């Protein structure tokens, strides 16, 4: 929209004569069901991961949660990483050791 002096207005008219500033694309946030569909799991599994802290949501209220796609990608990367080996591998017990403990 152009102003009377020829400049371009940074505002866009809304249907009822209110004006709002043009914003960049809002961030895409996914619902629990969208996240479940993306991760091919149930909504209940998403709730379990929320409860144990494995999955970090964007909280929009006390009960309203959404998920950033980047967080889902990071979650999948964390889950599919190979487990690190223990600091010391257990040794195999000999038969004599097993007989003594029994």
PyMOL commands that set and color helices and strands:
alter all, ss='L'
color gray80, all
select helices_A, chain A and resi 32-39+43-52+69-80+95-101
alter helices_A, ss='H'
color red, helices_A
select strands_A, chain A and resi 11-13+19-21+29-30+58-59+65-68
alter strands_A, ss='S'
color yellow, strands_A
deselect
rebuild
show_as cartoon
